[in-house]
Amino acid sequence: MVARSRGATQGPGAAGFDEQLEQARLLERASDFQAALDAYGRLARLDPTRREPLQGLRRLYAERGSWDAVLQVAELEMGLLAEPEEKARLLTQMARIWERDLGDFDQAQQLLARARSERSHGPKPPAEASAREETSAPTLVQRAWLASARGDTQRAVAALHDALARDASDVEALDMLLTVLEGAERYAEMSDLLERRASLATEDATRSVVLARLGALRETQQGDLAGARLAYERAVEADRNNRAARSALQRLYRRAAAWPALRALLETATESGTPADRAAACAALGALLEQQLDDPRAAESAYEKAVKLAPEDTEAIEGLRRLRERESGLPAPRASSRRAKAIAQLERMMQPDPDPPRDEAPAGATSPVAARADSNRRVATLREELRHAGPERELALQVALVDLLGAQDPAQALPHARRAAALSPRDGSLLERALAAALAAGGAFAALDLLDDLLASAPDLGVRARLLAQRGDTLYDQLGWKDEPAHAWREALEADPRHAGARERLSSAQA
């Protein structure tokens, strides 16, 4: 109020200033950048004690990505602020620019430290200060719970900051503060707190989960892929069995074409986990060595290890066939008599069963053991044919194997369902079957691995939108996450603005 009274004596009066300010805002809304920039600049010179022109300049420069200018104007604006909370908020915004847009993590941390200092050392009324000193940290956490339940985010955040000022190692207060900030979408304030939470973790698995959350925050909310990669790497280093962090790190490595780093990650993944996980890692490593790193001998070794761990892994089998054909310069030798026998048996088995003779038992009386043996014979025959099938036959064989294995053994059906979805990426029913097999075999993370693999080879924006929407659904429905699902749905809408499912889920989650 004092600042405004001083400003009124310098210019044409408060009314004239406000009229010109409204004209500048109209120019900004009309996207007349230069005229709005000139108008806000004149107003800032006319009354240097008013904050509104500086805020307008910051918005305009931010729209153009002129981050140095944004930071210079923000420093001028800092000089006009008296309330510690306002200063802390502006410092946090500046820190986000340094980290996300200018890539200077150290400078960002310094500004966040200043923001914390403003919040903790701001002037307080004597009565309030003494009352806070007498209040214990657990009581402050209880007050924060009540405030959060009433929807009073600011009071909850203030109480939790006070609790942490009394006990910086209060994990309960720190976890709740992160939850409240995430619910209020105040993501810029979470990064430093997640670092602190990771340092307080007593178990490697907990530290890994926190660091993976930090990576997701940097990737989806701040657009800081380098910072996200570092956080995911630390998460995997703390717990190499963290599938979410490993999958996210693989995605970033592929996006950046960081093939040596991806190779090291996959080699580590081949050494631990279930046989199915290790086989998948071996197959992925083989494909990387074959296609990106041009190391056929190492690729063959990886594929062979995958087949030993999972004999039904069609990706590894197909990779071995390609390598051997390339080495010989001719199609890999195949036993023609064996192949002909397999084809003839396959054709007989795919024919509808004739009516049983009257003196035989009805089909319904077939024993479970005989039915299982018959199913196993069909699976073996289909796999034999699959080893020699060309592209025109492979999809039908993969689908037939999914039909046979899906009900009795989802883990064995998954490689075939994955391959079928990759062969026909526009077929939504194949994607649904592949996801169902992945969820049954390995849960949500297996489904996310499947979607990430399919996204890497999506042939068009429509397919990419469907896969991203499904990724958001899986993260939200299966894991209960909030930020990553919303990011996936937004990416789906960027790829295909007509995708009604992604729009509905995003609107529902934000309601």
C-alpha positions as CSV (number, residue, x, y, z in Angstrom):
1,M,0.0,0.0,0.0
2,V,2.8,2.4,0.8
3,A,4.5,1.6,-2.5
4,R,1.4,2.4,-4.4
5,S,0.9,5.8,-2.6
6,R,4.5,6.8,-3.6
7,G,3.8,5.7,-7.2
8,A,0.7,7.9,-7.4
9,T,2.7,11.1,-7.0
10,Q,5.0,10.2,-9.9
11,G,2.7,9.5,-12.8
12,P,-0.6,10.5,-14.2
13,G,-2.5,9.2,-11.0
14,A,-3.7,5.8,-10.1
15,A,-6.6,5.9,-12.4
16,G,-4.5,6.9,-15.4
17,F,-1.9,4.2,-14.6
18,D,-4.6,1.5,-14.2
19,E,-6.2,2.5,-17.6
20,Q,-2.8,2.2,-19.3
21,L,-2.2,-1.1,-17.5
22,E,-5.5,-2.5,-18.8
23,Q,-4.6,-1.3,-22.4
24,A,-1.3,-3.2,-22.1
25,R,-3.1,-6.3,-21.0
26,L,-5.5,-6.0,-23.9
27,L,-2.5,-5.9,-26.3
28,E,-1.1,-9.0,-24.6
29,R,-4.3,-10.9,-25.0
30,A,-4.4,-9.9,-28.6
31,S,-0.9,-11.5,-29.0
32,D,0.6,-8.1,-30.1
33,F,3.9,-8.9,-28.5
34,Q,5.9,-5.8,-29.4
35,A,3.1,-3.4,-28.6
36,A,2.4,-5.1,-25.3
37,L,6.2,-5.2,-24.5
38,D,6.5,-1.4,-25.1
39,A,3.4,-0.7,-23.1
40,Y,4.5,-2.7,-20.0
41,G,8.0,-1.1,-20.4
42,R,6.6,2.4,-20.3
43,L,4.5,1.6,-17.2
44,A,7.5,0.1,-15.4
45,R,9.5,3.3,-16.0
46,L,6.4,5.5,-15.2
47,D,6.0,3.9,-11.7
48,P,8.9,1.7,-10.7
49,T,7.1,0.7,-7.4
50,R,4.3,-1.1,-9.2
51,R,4.7,-4.9,-9.6
52,E,2.0,-5.4,-12.4
53,P,4.1,-4.2,-15.3
54,L,7.0,-6.4,-14.3
55,Q,4.7,-9.4,-14.1
56,G,3.5,-8.6,-17.6
57,L,7.0,-8.4,-18.9
58,R,7.9,-11.7,-17.3
59,R,4.9,-13.4,-19.0
60,L,5.8,-12.0,-22.4
61,Y,9.4,-13.0,-22.2
62,A,8.5,-16.4,-21.0
63,E,6.2,-17.0,-24.0
64,R,9.1,-16.3,-26.3
65,G,11.5,-18.4,-24.2
66,S,13.7,-15.4,-23.4
67,W,14.8,-16.9,-20.0
68,D,17.6,-14.5,-19.3
69,A,15.2,-11.5,-19.7
70,V,12.7,-13.3,-17.5
71,L,15.2,-13.7,-14.7
72,Q,16.4,-10.1,-15.0
73,V,12.8,-8.8,-14.6
74,A,12.2,-11.3,-11.7
75,E,15.2,-9.8,-9.9
76,L,13.7,-6.3,-10.2
77,E,10.4,-7.7,-9.0
78,M,12.1,-9.2,-5.9
79,G,13.0,-5.7,-4.8
80,L,9.3,-4.7,-4.6
81,L,8.3,-7.7,-2.4
82,A,8.0,-7.4,1.3
83,E,6.2,-10.7,2.3
84,P,8.6,-13.7,2.8
85,E,6.1,-16.1,1.2
86,E,5.9,-14.0,-1.9
87,K,9.7,-13.8,-2.2
88,A,9.9,-17.6,-1.7
89,R,7.4,-18.3,-4.3
90,L,9.2,-16.1,-6.9
91,L,12.6,-17.6,-6.0
92,T,11.1,-21.0,-6.6
93,Q,9.8,-20.0,-10.0
94,M,13.3,-18.7,-10.9
95,A,14.9,-21.9,-9.7
96,R,12.6,-23.9,-11.9
97,I,13.8,-21.8,-14.9
98,W,17.5,-22.4,-14.1
99,E,17.0,-26.1,-13.7
100,R,14.5,-26.9,-16.4
101,D,15.2,-24.3,-19.2
102,L,18.9,-23.3,-18.6
103,G,20.2,-26.7,-17.3
104,D,22.0,-25.2,-14.3
105,F,21.1,-27.5,-11.4
106,D,23.6,-25.8,-8.9
107,Q,22.1,-22.3,-9.5
108,A,18.6,-23.7,-9.1
109,Q,19.6,-25.3,-5.7
110,Q,21.0,-22.0,-4.5
111,L,17.7,-20.2,-5.3
112,L,15.7,-23.0,-3.6
113,A,17.9,-22.5,-0.5
114,R,17.1,-18.8,-0.5
115,A,13.4,-19.7,-0.9
116,R,13.6,-21.9,2.2
117,S,15.4,-19.3,4.1
118,E,12.7,-16.7,3.3
119,R,10.0,-19.1,4.5
120,S,11.7,-20.0,7.7
121,H,13.1,-16.7,8.7
122,G,10.3,-14.4,7.7
123,P,9.0,-11.9,10.4
124,K,6.3,-13.3,12.6
125,P,4.1,-11.6,15.2
126,P,5.5,-12.2,18.6
127,A,2.5,-14.1,19.9
128,E,2.5,-16.3,16.8
129,A,6.2,-16.9,17.1
130,S,6.0,-17.9,20.7
131,A,3.1,-20.2,20.1
132,R,4.9,-21.9,17.3
133,E,8.0,-22.4,19.5
134,E,5.8,-24.2,22.1
135,T,4.2,-26.5,19.5
136,S,5.8,-29.9,18.9
137,A,6.5,-31.3,15.5
138,P,3.9,-34.1,15.8
139,T,1.3,-31.5,16.8
140,L,2.1,-29.5,13.7
141,V,1.7,-32.6,11.5
142,Q,-1.7,-33.2,13.1
143,R,-2.7,-29.6,12.3
144,A,-1.5,-30.1,8.8
145,W,-3.7,-33.2,8.3
146,L,-6.7,-31.2,9.5
147,A,-5.9,-28.2,7.3
148,S,-5.4,-30.5,4.3
149,A,-8.7,-32.3,4.9
150,R,-10.4,-28.8,4.9
151,G,-8.7,-28.0,1.6
152,D,-6.5,-25.3,3.2
153,T,-3.3,-26.1,1.4
154,Q,-1.4,-23.0,2.4
155,R,-1.9,-23.6,6.1
156,A,-1.0,-27.3,5.8
157,V,2.2,-26.5,3.9
158,A,3.1,-23.8,6.5
159,A,2.6,-26.2,9.4
160,L,4.7,-28.9,7.8
161,H,7.5,-26.5,7.1
162,D,7.4,-25.5,10.7
163,A,7.5,-29.2,11.7
164,L,10.6,-29.8,9.5
165,A,12.2,-26.7,11.0
166,R,12.0,-28.3,14.4
167,D,13.0,-31.8,13.2
168,A,14.6,-31.9,9.7
169,S,14.6,-35.7,9.8
170,D,10.8,-36.0,10.5
171,V,10.0,-38.5,7.7
172,E,6.3,-38.4,8.4
173,A,6.2,-34.6,8.0
174,L,8.3,-34.7,4.8
175,D,6.2,-37.4,3.2
176,M,3.0,-35.5,4.0
177,L,4.4,-32.3,2.7
178,L,5.3,-34.0,-0.6
179,T,1.7,-35.4,-0.8
180,V,0.1,-32.0,-0.2
181,L,2.4,-30.2,-2.7
182,E,1.7,-32.8,-5.3
183,G,-2.1,-32.5,-4.8
184,A,-1.8,-28.7,-5.2
185,E,0.4,-29.2,-8.3
186,R,3.2,-27.2,-6.8
187,Y,5.8,-29.4,-8.5
188,A,8.6,-26.9,-8.4
189,E,8.8,-27.1,-4.6
190,M,9.0,-30.9,-4.6
191,S,12.4,-31.6,-6.2
192,D,14.6,-30.5,-3.3
193,L,12.3,-32.2,-0.8
194,L,12.5,-35.5,-2.7
195,E,16.3,-35.2,-2.6
196,R,16.1,-34.7,1.1
197,R,13.7,-37.7,1.5
198,A,16.1,-39.9,-0.5
199,S,18.9,-39.0,1.8
200,L,16.8,-39.9,4.9
201,A,15.9,-43.4,3.5
202,T,17.3,-46.2,5.7
203,E,16.7,-48.9,3.0
204,D,18.0,-49.0,-0.5
205,A,14.6,-50.1,-1.9
206,T,12.9,-47.0,-0.3
207,R,15.7,-44.7,-1.6
208,S,15.3,-46.2,-5.1
209,V,11.5,-45.6,-5.1
210,V,12.0,-41.9,-4.0
211,L,14.6,-41.3,-6.6
212,A,12.4,-42.9,-9.3
213,R,9.6,-40.5,-8.2
214,L,12.1,-37.6,-8.5
215,G,13.0,-38.8,-12.0
216,A,9.3,-38.9,-13.0
217,L,8.8,-35.4,-11.6
218,R,11.7,-34.0,-13.6
219,E,10.6,-35.8,-16.8
220,T,6.9,-35.2,-16.8
221,Q,6.5,-31.9,-15.0
222,Q,9.7,-30.0,-15.5
223,G,10.8,-31.4,-18.9
224,D,14.3,-31.9,-17.5
225,L,15.3,-35.1,-19.3
226,A,19.0,-34.8,-18.2
227,G,18.0,-34.4,-14.6
228,A,15.4,-37.2,-14.9
229,R,18.0,-39.5,-16.4
230,L,20.4,-38.8,-13.5
231,A,17.6,-39.5,-10.9
232,Y,16.6,-42.8,-12.6
233,E,20.3,-43.9,-12.8
234,R,20.6,-43.3,-9.0
235,A,17.4,-45.2,-8.4
236,V,18.7,-48.2,-10.4
237,E,22.0,-48.0,-8.6
238,A,20.3,-48.1,-5.3
239,D,18.0,-51.1,-6.3
240,R,18.6,-52.7,-9.6
241,N,15.4,-54.6,-9.2
242,N,13.3,-51.4,-9.4
243,R,11.5,-52.2,-12.6
244,A,9.8,-48.8,-12.9
245,A,13.1,-46.9,-12.8
246,R,14.8,-49.4,-15.1
247,S,12.0,-49.2,-17.7
248,A,12.0,-45.4,-17.6
249,L,15.7,-45.3,-17.9
250,Q,15.6,-47.6,-20.9
251,R,13.1,-45.3,-22.5
252,L,15.3,-42.2,-22.0
253,Y,18.4,-44.0,-23.3
254,R,16.5,-45.0,-26.4
255,R,15.2,-41.5,-26.9
256,A,18.7,-40.1,-26.6
257,A,20.3,-42.9,-28.7
258,A,22.6,-43.6,-25.7
259,W,23.4,-47.1,-26.9
260,P,26.4,-47.9,-24.7
261,A,24.6,-46.8,-21.6
262,L,21.5,-48.9,-22.7
263,R,23.8,-51.9,-23.3
264,A,25.2,-51.7,-19.8
265,L,21.8,-51.4,-18.3
266,L,20.4,-54.4,-20.2
267,E,23.5,-56.5,-19.3
268,T,22.8,-55.8,-15.6
269,A,19.2,-56.7,-16.1
270,T,20.1,-60.1,-17.5
271,E,21.8,-61.1,-14.3
272,S,18.8,-60.8,-11.8
273,G,15.1,-61.3,-11.6
274,T,12.8,-64.0,-12.8
275,P,13.7,-66.2,-15.8
276,A,11.1,-64.4,-17.8
277,D,12.5,-61.0,-16.9
278,R,16.0,-62.1,-17.7
279,A,15.0,-63.7,-21.0
280,A,13.3,-60.4,-22.0
281,A,16.4,-58.4,-21.1
282,C,18.6,-60.9,-23.1
283,A,16.3,-60.5,-26.1
284,A,16.3,-56.7,-25.9
285,L,20.1,-56.8,-25.5
286,G,20.4,-59.0,-28.6
287,A,18.3,-56.7,-30.6
288,L,20.4,-53.7,-29.5
289,L,23.6,-55.4,-30.3
290,E,22.3,-56.6,-33.7
291,Q,20.6,-53.4,-34.9
292,Q,22.3,-50.4,-33.2
293,L,25.7,-51.6,-32.2
294,D,26.4,-54.0,-35.1
295,D,27.9,-56.7,-33.0
296,P,26.5,-59.9,-34.4
297,R,28.6,-62.3,-32.3
298,A,27.5,-60.7,-29.0
299,A,23.9,-60.4,-30.3
300,E,23.9,-64.2,-31.1
301,S,25.1,-65.0,-27.6
302,A,22.4,-62.8,-26.0
303,Y,19.7,-64.4,-28.2
304,E,20.9,-67.9,-27.3
305,K,20.8,-67.0,-23.6
306,A,17.2,-65.7,-24.0
307,V,16.2,-69.0,-25.7
308,K,17.8,-71.1,-23.0
309,L,15.9,-69.1,-20.3
310,A,12.6,-69.0,-22.3
311,P,12.4,-71.5,-25.2
312,E,9.2,-69.9,-26.4
313,D,10.7,-66.4,-26.8
314,T,9.9,-65.8,-30.5
315,E,11.8,-62.5,-30.6
316,A,15.1,-64.3,-29.7
317,I,14.3,-67.2,-32.0
318,E,13.7,-64.8,-34.9
319,G,16.9,-62.8,-34.1
320,L,18.9,-66.0,-34.2
321,R,17.4,-66.9,-37.5
322,R,18.2,-63.5,-39.0
323,L,21.8,-63.6,-37.8
324,R,22.4,-67.1,-39.2
325,E,20.9,-66.2,-42.5
326,R,23.1,-63.1,-42.7
327,E,26.2,-65.1,-41.8
328,S,25.6,-67.7,-44.5
329,G,24.2,-65.3,-47.1
330,L,21.4,-67.8,-47.6
331,P,18.3,-68.8,-45.8
332,A,19.1,-70.8,-42.7
333,P,19.1,-74.6,-43.5
334,R,15.8,-76.2,-42.6
335,A,14.8,-79.8,-42.6
336,S,12.3,-79.9,-45.4
337,S,10.8,-83.3,-44.4
338,R,10.4,-82.1,-40.9
339,R,8.8,-78.9,-42.0
340,A,6.4,-80.6,-44.4
341,K,5.4,-83.0,-41.6
342,A,4.8,-80.1,-39.2
343,I,2.7,-78.2,-41.8
344,A,0.6,-81.3,-42.6
345,Q,0.1,-82.0,-38.9
346,L,-0.8,-78.3,-38.3
347,E,-3.4,-78.4,-41.1
348,R,-5.0,-81.5,-39.7
349,M,-5.1,-80.1,-36.2
350,M,-6.7,-76.8,-37.3
351,Q,-9.5,-78.7,-39.1
352,P,-12.8,-79.0,-37.2
353,D,-13.1,-82.4,-35.5
354,P,-15.3,-84.9,-37.4
355,D,-18.3,-86.4,-35.7
356,P,-17.1,-89.1,-33.3
357,P,-18.1,-92.7,-34.1
358,R,-21.2,-93.9,-32.3
359,D,-19.3,-96.4,-30.3
360,E,-16.8,-93.8,-29.0
361,A,-17.3,-91.5,-26.0
362,P,-18.6,-88.0,-26.7
363,A,-16.1,-85.2,-26.9
364,G,-17.2,-83.9,-23.5
365,A,-16.0,-87.1,-21.9
366,T,-12.3,-86.4,-22.9
367,S,-10.2,-86.6,-19.8
368,P,-8.3,-83.5,-18.6
369,V,-5.0,-85.3,-19.0
370,A,-5.8,-86.2,-22.6
371,A,-7.0,-82.6,-23.3
372,R,-3.8,-81.2,-21.8
373,A,-1.6,-83.5,-23.9
374,D,-3.5,-82.6,-27.0
375,S,-3.1,-78.9,-26.2
376,N,0.7,-79.4,-25.7
377,R,1.0,-81.2,-29.0
378,R,-0.8,-78.3,-30.8
379,V,1.5,-75.8,-29.1
380,A,4.6,-77.8,-30.1
381,T,3.4,-78.1,-33.7
382,L,2.6,-74.4,-34.0
383,R,6.0,-73.4,-32.5
384,E,7.8,-75.8,-35.0
385,E,6.0,-74.1,-37.9
386,L,6.7,-70.7,-36.4
387,R,10.4,-71.3,-36.7
388,H,10.1,-71.6,-40.5
389,A,7.2,-69.3,-41.2
390,G,7.5,-66.2,-43.4
391,P,6.0,-62.9,-42.6
392,E,2.7,-63.7,-44.3
393,R,2.1,-66.7,-41.9
394,E,3.7,-65.5,-38.7
395,L,0.8,-63.3,-37.4
396,A,-1.8,-66.1,-37.7
397,L,0.5,-68.5,-35.9
398,Q,1.3,-66.1,-33.1
399,V,-2.5,-65.5,-32.6
400,A,-3.1,-69.2,-32.6
401,L,-0.5,-69.7,-29.9
402,V,-2.1,-66.9,-27.8
403,D,-5.4,-68.7,-28.1
404,L,-4.0,-72.0,-26.9
405,L,-1.8,-70.6,-24.1
406,G,-3.7,-67.6,-22.9
407,A,-6.0,-69.4,-20.5
408,Q,-3.6,-72.0,-19.1
409,D,-0.3,-70.1,-19.0
410,P,-0.2,-66.3,-19.4
411,A,3.5,-66.2,-19.0
412,Q,4.1,-68.4,-22.0
413,A,1.4,-66.6,-24.0
414,L,2.9,-63.2,-23.4
415,P,5.8,-63.4,-25.9
416,H,3.4,-64.5,-28.6
417,A,0.9,-61.7,-27.7
418,R,3.6,-59.1,-27.7
419,R,4.9,-60.2,-31.1
420,A,1.4,-60.3,-32.6
421,A,0.7,-56.7,-31.3
422,A,4.0,-55.6,-32.9
423,L,3.2,-57.3,-36.2
424,S,-0.2,-55.6,-36.4
425,P,0.1,-52.4,-34.4
426,R,-3.2,-50.9,-35.6
427,D,-5.2,-53.9,-34.4
428,G,-6.7,-52.7,-31.0
429,S,-7.9,-56.2,-30.1
430,L,-4.4,-57.6,-30.3
431,L,-3.1,-54.8,-28.1
432,E,-5.9,-55.6,-25.5
433,R,-4.9,-59.3,-25.6
434,A,-1.2,-58.5,-25.2
435,L,-1.9,-56.2,-22.2
436,A,-4.2,-58.8,-20.6
437,A,-1.4,-61.4,-20.9
438,A,1.2,-59.0,-19.5
439,L,-1.0,-58.1,-16.5
440,A,-1.6,-61.7,-15.8
441,A,2.0,-62.7,-16.2
442,G,3.8,-59.9,-14.5
443,G,1.4,-57.2,-13.3
444,A,1.4,-53.5,-14.1
445,F,5.1,-53.1,-14.8
446,A,5.0,-55.9,-17.3
447,A,2.2,-54.1,-19.1
448,L,4.2,-50.8,-19.0
449,D,7.2,-52.6,-20.5
450,L,5.1,-53.9,-23.3
451,L,3.6,-50.5,-24.0
452,D,7.1,-48.8,-24.0
453,D,8.4,-51.4,-26.5
454,L,5.4,-50.9,-28.8
455,L,5.7,-47.1,-28.5
456,A,9.3,-47.3,-29.7
457,S,8.1,-48.6,-33.1
458,A,4.6,-47.0,-33.4
459,P,4.1,-46.5,-37.1
460,D,1.8,-43.4,-36.9
461,L,0.4,-40.8,-34.5
462,G,-2.9,-42.7,-34.2
463,V,-1.2,-45.8,-32.9
464,R,1.0,-43.7,-30.7
465,A,-2.0,-41.9,-29.2
466,R,-3.7,-45.2,-28.4
467,L,-0.6,-46.6,-26.7
468,L,0.0,-43.5,-24.7
469,A,-3.7,-43.4,-23.6
470,Q,-3.4,-47.0,-22.5
471,R,-0.2,-46.2,-20.7
472,G,-2.0,-43.5,-18.7
473,D,-4.8,-45.9,-17.9
474,T,-2.4,-48.5,-16.6
475,L,-0.5,-46.1,-14.4
476,Y,-3.7,-44.7,-13.0
477,D,-5.8,-47.9,-12.6
478,Q,-3.1,-50.4,-11.7
479,L,-0.6,-48.3,-9.7
480,G,-2.7,-45.4,-8.5
481,W,-0.2,-42.7,-9.7
482,K,-1.4,-39.2,-10.5
483,D,1.2,-37.2,-12.4
484,E,2.5,-39.7,-15.0
485,P,-1.0,-40.8,-16.1
486,A,-1.9,-37.2,-16.7
487,H,1.3,-36.6,-18.7
488,A,0.6,-39.8,-20.8
489,W,-3.0,-38.7,-21.5
490,R,-1.8,-35.2,-22.6
491,E,0.8,-36.7,-24.9
492,A,-1.9,-38.9,-26.4
493,L,-4.0,-35.8,-27.1
494,E,-1.0,-34.1,-28.6
495,A,-0.6,-37.0,-31.0
496,D,-4.3,-37.3,-31.8
497,P,-6.6,-34.4,-30.4
498,R,-9.6,-36.6,-31.3
499,H,-8.8,-39.3,-28.9
500,A,-11.9,-39.2,-26.7
501,G,-10.7,-41.8,-24.2
502,A,-7.6,-39.8,-23.2
503,R,-9.6,-36.6,-23.0
504,E,-12.3,-38.2,-20.7
505,R,-9.7,-39.8,-18.4
506,L,-7.7,-36.5,-18.1
507,S,-10.9,-34.5,-17.4
508,S,-12.0,-37.1,-14.8
509,A,-8.6,-37.2,-13.1
510,Q,-8.4,-33.4,-12.8
511,A,-12.0,-33.0,-11.6
